[in-house]
Amino acid sequence: MFKENYNVIGVMSGTSLDGVDLAYIKFNYSGHWTFEIFQSETISYSEKWLNKLKNAIHFNKTALEELNVAYTQLLATIISDFISKNNLTEIDAVCSHGHTILHQPQNGFTLQIGNLPLIRVLVNQTIVCDFRVQDVQLGGQGAPLVPIGDELLFSEYDYCLNLGGFSNVSFNENGNRIAFDISPVNTVLNFYANELGLPYDTAGNLAKLGNVKRDLLQKLNDLDFYKAPYPKSLGMEFVNTEIFPLMNTFSIDTIDKLCTFVEHIAIQIAKICSKPYAKLFITGGGVYNQFLIDRLCNYLPTTKVVIPEDTTIQFKEALIFAFLGVLKLRNEINVLSSVTGASKNHSSGVVFY
């Protein structure tokens, strides 16, 4: 007989490199799942770690192995500090995503660092981690993994959209949960904000000052990825090989690049979330880009856009990976083949008891 209540810590580090998100969450099952987020925190990366994680895509095998050990140690320290600081004593598991360095499902490969068995020894808790690898081995994209949480925790919405390093969406279609990455978001916007000496474009105020360059917008919208059928997913490889080289062919002001890319994001999302009079639930750091939200609403005039309270916005991915961990502990399906393209639904992740 499974338990009805679980106390877990969700840990997430996304491609936008905002830091490590941690959330202590209580899940309850009584015919359907409910949750409550108690303590939550984001631990920013040091400049040294930011540089390592940004450049790791170019590391050789030995350097990656060394990075994996060092990052596992860093993550263990962050988790242990969070437990200690919040005096958490009732913990069924720590459910950690790790940090994606390489994501090449087309080559049967994905790497999230920070998931070594060492983490259990250092944290001294049951760890559930490494959620993506099994799906790729089963022929799936290994992403997105959030949709099972959308389906079981946020079922009242027509679309669940996350605006992080990339935008991704999940929704029901013909009785199946469908989900996929739509476009880059903060991976690109933050890069150009960095060029202007800022960590990010607060509220999209810089982008708002720019002008949409129609030629660039057209070329962005014409990229092959947007025409490909789902399931499909994005990684930094796409940004580095497709987006930046294209943007660099245009000698335009950085604020015009920001403005044009915001327009591009809004157009691509609106093409997908196109059902009239829908309820669109949006989370992720991108919701604070008011200019982006305004442009999206412009393209979806009949859609009811729902933005939750700050804790859910900021920690939804940590929440979902905590939930994936709970489902794994129960040996229940936590990855949907309709979403990832894997050969079957499955219960993914590795448990270090």
C-alpha positions as CSV (number, residue, x, y, z in Angstrom):
1,M,0.0,0.0,0.0
2,F,1.4,3.4,-1.0
3,K,1.6,6.3,1.3
4,E,-0.9,9.2,0.9
5,N,1.5,11.9,1.9
6,Y,5.1,12.7,0.7
7,N,7.5,15.4,1.9
8,V,10.1,16.0,-0.7
9,I,12.6,18.5,-1.9
10,G,12.5,19.4,-5.6
11,V,15.8,20.7,-7.1
12,M,16.1,22.2,-10.6
13,S,18.8,24.0,-12.6
14,G,17.6,25.3,-16.0
15,T,19.3,26.4,-19.2
16,S,18.7,30.1,-18.4
17,L,21.3,29.6,-15.6
18,D,19.4,31.7,-13.0
19,G,20.7,29.3,-10.3
20,V,19.6,26.2,-8.4
21,D,15.9,26.2,-7.5
22,L,15.0,24.3,-4.3
23,A,11.5,23.8,-2.9
24,Y,10.2,21.8,0.0
25,I,6.8,20.4,-1.0
26,K,4.1,18.3,0.6
27,F,2.1,16.1,-1.8
28,N,-1.1,14.5,-0.8
29,Y,-3.0,11.8,-2.8
30,S,-6.7,11.2,-2.0
31,G,-8.0,10.1,-5.4
32,H,-6.3,13.1,-7.0
33,W,-3.0,14.9,-6.3
34,T,-2.7,18.2,-4.3
35,F,0.4,20.0,-3.2
36,E,1.7,22.8,-1.0
37,I,5.0,24.5,-1.4
38,F,6.5,25.4,2.0
39,Q,10.1,26.6,1.9
40,S,11.7,27.6,-1.4
41,E,14.8,29.4,-2.5
42,T,17.0,30.1,-5.6
43,I,20.8,29.9,-5.1
44,S,22.6,31.9,-7.7
45,Y,25.7,30.6,-9.4
46,S,29.0,32.3,-8.8
47,E,30.7,33.9,-11.8
48,K,33.2,31.0,-11.9
49,W,30.4,28.4,-12.1
50,L,28.4,30.5,-14.6
51,N,31.4,30.5,-16.9
52,K,32.0,26.7,-16.4
53,L,28.4,25.8,-17.2
54,K,28.2,28.2,-20.2
55,N,31.3,26.7,-21.7
56,A,30.8,23.0,-20.7
57,I,29.2,22.2,-24.1
58,H,32.7,22.5,-25.5
59,F,34.5,20.3,-22.9
60,N,36.1,17.0,-23.8
61,K,35.1,13.8,-22.1
62,T,37.7,14.0,-19.2
63,A,36.8,17.7,-18.5
64,L,33.1,16.7,-18.4
65,E,33.7,13.9,-16.0
66,E,35.6,16.2,-13.7
67,L,32.9,18.9,-14.0
68,N,30.3,16.2,-13.1
69,V,32.0,15.4,-9.9
70,A,32.6,19.0,-8.9
71,Y,29.0,19.9,-9.8
72,T,27.6,17.0,-7.8
73,Q,29.6,18.3,-4.8
74,L,28.3,21.8,-5.3
75,L,24.7,20.6,-5.6
76,A,25.1,18.4,-2.5
77,T,26.3,21.4,-0.5
78,I,23.5,23.6,-1.7
79,I,20.9,20.9,-0.8
80,S,22.4,20.2,2.6
81,D,22.5,23.9,3.4
82,F,18.8,24.3,2.4
83,I,17.9,21.3,4.7
84,S,19.9,22.7,7.5
85,K,18.7,26.3,7.2
86,N,15.1,25.3,7.1
87,N,15.4,22.7,9.8
88,L,13.8,20.0,7.6
89,T,13.5,16.7,9.3
90,E,10.7,15.0,7.5
91,I,12.1,14.2,4.0
92,D,11.0,11.2,2.0
93,A,13.4,12.0,-0.9
94,V,15.4,14.8,-2.6
95,C,14.3,14.8,-6.3
96,S,16.9,16.5,-8.4
97,H,17.1,17.2,-12.1
98,G,20.7,18.2,-12.2
99,H,22.0,20.5,-14.9
100,T,21.7,19.8,-18.7
101,I,25.1,20.1,-20.5
102,L,24.5,18.0,-23.6
103,H,21.1,17.1,-25.1
104,Q,21.3,15.2,-28.4
105,P,18.4,12.8,-28.4
106,Q,18.8,12.3,-32.1
107,N,22.1,10.7,-31.3
108,G,20.7,8.7,-28.4
109,F,22.5,10.9,-25.8
110,T,21.7,13.4,-23.0
111,L,23.8,14.5,-20.1
112,Q,22.6,16.1,-16.9
113,I,25.5,16.6,-14.4
114,G,25.0,16.4,-10.7
115,N,23.4,13.0,-10.7
116,L,26.3,10.8,-9.6
117,P,25.8,8.3,-6.7
118,L,28.1,10.5,-4.7
119,I,25.2,12.9,-4.1
120,R,23.4,10.4,-1.8
121,V,26.5,10.0,0.3
122,L,27.0,13.7,0.6
123,V,23.4,14.7,1.3
124,N,22.6,11.6,3.3
125,Q,19.0,11.4,2.0
126,T,17.2,9.2,-0.5
127,I,17.9,10.8,-3.9
128,V,15.7,10.5,-7.0
129,C,17.5,11.9,-10.1
130,D,18.6,11.4,-13.7
131,F,15.1,11.5,-15.1
132,R,15.9,12.0,-18.8
133,V,18.4,9.2,-19.8
134,Q,15.9,6.3,-19.7
135,D,13.5,8.1,-22.1
136,V,16.3,8.7,-24.6
137,Q,17.3,5.1,-24.4
138,L,13.6,4.2,-25.2
139,G,13.8,6.4,-28.4
140,G,12.3,9.5,-26.8
141,Q,13.4,13.1,-26.8
142,G,14.1,13.0,-23.0
143,A,12.0,16.2,-22.9
144,P,9.8,17.8,-21.9
145,L,9.1,15.9,-18.7
146,V,6.9,18.5,-17.1
147,P,3.6,17.4,-18.8
148,I,2.7,14.6,-16.4
149,G,2.7,17.2,-13.7
150,D,0.6,19.6,-15.8
151,E,-1.9,16.8,-16.4
152,L,-2.2,15.7,-12.8
153,L,-1.6,19.0,-10.9
154,F,-2.9,21.7,-13.3
155,S,-5.7,20.0,-15.3
156,E,-8.1,22.9,-15.3
157,Y,-6.0,24.8,-18.0
158,D,-6.2,24.3,-21.8
159,Y,-2.5,25.0,-22.1
160,C,0.4,25.0,-19.6
161,L,3.2,27.2,-20.9
162,N,6.6,27.6,-19.3
163,L,8.8,30.5,-20.2
164,G,12.4,29.7,-19.1
165,G,15.6,29.3,-21.1
166,F,13.2,27.9,-23.7
167,S,9.4,28.0,-24.0
168,N,7.6,24.7,-23.7
169,V,3.9,23.8,-23.7
170,S,1.7,20.9,-22.8
171,F,-2.0,20.3,-23.6
172,N,-4.4,17.5,-24.3
173,E,-5.1,16.5,-27.9
174,N,-7.4,13.6,-28.8
175,G,-7.2,12.1,-25.4
176,N,-3.4,12.3,-25.2
177,R,-1.1,14.7,-23.4
178,I,1.1,16.5,-26.0
179,A,4.1,18.6,-25.1
180,F,7.2,20.0,-26.8
181,D,9.6,22.9,-26.8
182,I,8.4,25.9,-28.8
183,S,11.3,28.3,-29.1
184,P,14.3,29.8,-27.2
185,V,13.4,32.5,-24.7
186,N,15.8,33.6,-22.0
187,T,18.8,31.8,-23.5
188,V,18.6,34.4,-26.2
189,L,17.1,37.4,-24.4
190,N,19.6,37.2,-21.5
191,F,22.5,36.9,-23.9
192,Y,21.7,40.3,-25.5
193,A,20.9,41.9,-22.2
194,N,24.4,40.7,-21.1
195,E,25.9,42.5,-24.1
196,L,24.4,45.7,-22.7
197,G,25.9,45.0,-19.3
198,L,22.7,43.7,-17.6
199,P,21.9,40.2,-16.3
200,Y,18.5,40.3,-18.0
201,D,16.0,42.8,-19.6
202,T,13.9,43.9,-16.7
203,A,10.2,43.7,-17.7
204,G,11.3,43.7,-21.3
205,N,11.8,47.5,-21.0
206,L,14.9,47.5,-23.4
207,A,13.1,45.3,-26.0
208,K,10.2,47.7,-25.8
209,L,12.5,50.6,-26.9
210,G,13.6,48.7,-30.0
211,N,12.1,48.1,-33.4
212,V,11.0,44.9,-35.0
213,K,13.3,44.1,-38.0
214,R,10.9,42.4,-40.4
215,D,13.6,40.7,-42.5
216,L,15.2,39.1,-39.4
217,L,11.8,38.2,-38.0
218,Q,10.9,36.4,-41.2
219,K,14.2,34.4,-41.3
220,L,13.7,33.4,-37.6
221,N,10.1,32.2,-38.3
222,D,11.3,30.3,-41.3
223,L,13.8,28.1,-39.4
224,D,13.2,24.4,-40.0
225,F,12.7,23.5,-36.3
226,Y,9.4,25.4,-36.3
227,K,8.1,23.4,-39.2
228,A,9.1,20.0,-37.8
229,P,6.3,17.9,-36.2
230,Y,6.4,17.2,-32.4
231,P,7.6,15.6,-30.3
232,K,10.6,17.9,-30.5
233,S,12.9,19.5,-28.0
234,L,15.6,22.2,-27.9
235,G,19.0,22.6,-26.3
236,M,21.8,25.2,-26.4
237,E,23.1,23.5,-29.5
238,F,20.1,25.0,-31.5
239,V,20.8,28.5,-30.1
240,N,24.5,28.3,-30.9
241,T,24.2,26.8,-34.3
242,E,20.9,28.3,-35.6
243,I,19.9,31.4,-33.7
244,F,23.1,33.4,-33.0
245,P,24.7,32.8,-36.4
246,L,21.4,34.1,-38.0
247,M,21.2,37.1,-35.7
248,N,24.8,37.9,-36.4
249,T,24.2,38.3,-40.1
250,F,22.2,41.5,-39.3
251,S,24.1,44.6,-38.3
252,I,21.4,46.1,-36.1
253,D,21.3,47.5,-32.6
254,T,21.1,45.1,-29.7
255,I,17.7,46.5,-28.6
256,D,16.4,45.8,-32.0
257,K,17.6,42.2,-31.7
258,L,15.8,42.0,-28.4
259,C,12.6,43.5,-29.8
260,T,12.6,41.3,-32.8
261,F,13.2,38.2,-30.8
262,V,10.4,39.0,-28.4
263,E,8.1,39.3,-31.4
264,H,9.4,36.0,-32.7
265,I,8.7,34.2,-29.4
266,A,5.2,35.6,-29.2
267,I,4.4,34.6,-32.8
268,Q,5.7,31.0,-32.3
269,I,3.8,30.5,-29.0
270,A,0.5,32.0,-30.5
271,K,0.7,29.6,-33.4
272,I,0.6,26.7,-31.0
273,C,-1.7,28.0,-28.3
274,S,-4.3,29.0,-30.9
275,K,-7.5,27.5,-29.5
276,P,-10.0,30.4,-29.1
277,Y,-11.2,31.4,-25.6
278,A,-8.7,29.1,-24.0
279,K,-7.2,29.3,-20.5
280,L,-3.4,29.6,-20.8
281,F,-1.4,29.0,-17.6
282,I,2.1,30.6,-17.7
283,T,5.0,30.1,-15.4
284,G,8.8,30.5,-15.5
285,G,11.0,33.6,-15.3
286,G,9.8,34.9,-18.7
287,V,6.4,35.9,-17.2
288,Y,8.2,38.9,-15.6
289,N,9.0,40.1,-19.1
290,Q,5.8,42.2,-19.3
291,F,6.6,43.3,-22.9
292,L,6.7,39.6,-24.0
293,I,3.4,38.9,-22.2
294,D,1.8,42.0,-23.8
295,R,3.0,40.9,-27.3
296,L,1.7,37.4,-26.7
297,C,-1.7,38.7,-25.6
298,N,-1.8,40.8,-28.8
299,Y,-1.7,37.6,-30.8
300,L,-4.1,35.8,-28.6
301,P,-6.9,38.3,-28.0
302,T,-9.6,35.9,-26.8
303,T,-7.3,33.8,-24.5
304,K,-7.5,34.1,-20.8
305,V,-3.9,34.3,-19.6
306,V,-3.5,33.1,-16.0
307,I,-0.2,33.9,-14.2
308,P,-0.1,32.3,-10.7
309,E,1.6,33.7,-7.5
310,D,5.3,34.2,-7.4
311,T,6.2,30.9,-5.7
312,T,4.6,28.8,-8.4
313,I,6.0,30.9,-11.2
314,Q,9.5,30.6,-9.9
315,F,9.5,27.1,-8.6
316,K,7.1,25.2,-10.9
317,E,9.9,23.1,-12.4
318,A,11.3,22.2,-9.0
319,L,7.7,21.3,-8.0
320,I,7.3,19.1,-11.1
321,F,10.6,17.3,-10.6
322,A,9.7,16.7,-7.0
323,F,6.4,15.2,-8.3
324,L,8.2,13.0,-10.8
325,G,10.4,11.7,-8.0
326,V,7.3,10.9,-5.9
327,L,5.8,9.0,-8.9
328,K,9.1,7.1,-9.3
329,L,9.1,6.1,-5.7
330,R,5.6,4.7,-6.3
331,N,6.8,3.0,-9.5
332,E,4.1,4.9,-11.4
333,I,4.3,6.4,-14.9
334,N,6.0,9.8,-14.9
335,V,7.0,10.1,-18.5
336,L,4.4,10.0,-21.3
337,S,5.4,8.5,-24.7
338,S,2.8,10.8,-26.4
339,V,5.0,13.7,-25.2
340,T,8.5,12.4,-25.7
341,G,8.1,10.0,-28.6
342,A,9.5,7.1,-26.5
343,S,8.4,3.5,-27.3
344,K,6.2,3.4,-24.2
345,N,5.1,5.2,-21.1
346,H,7.5,4.6,-18.3
347,S,8.6,5.4,-14.8
348,S,11.9,7.2,-15.2
349,G,14.7,8.2,-12.9
350,V,17.3,6.6,-10.7
351,V,16.8,6.1,-7.0
352,F,19.7,6.1,-4.6
353,Y,18.3,4.9,-1.3
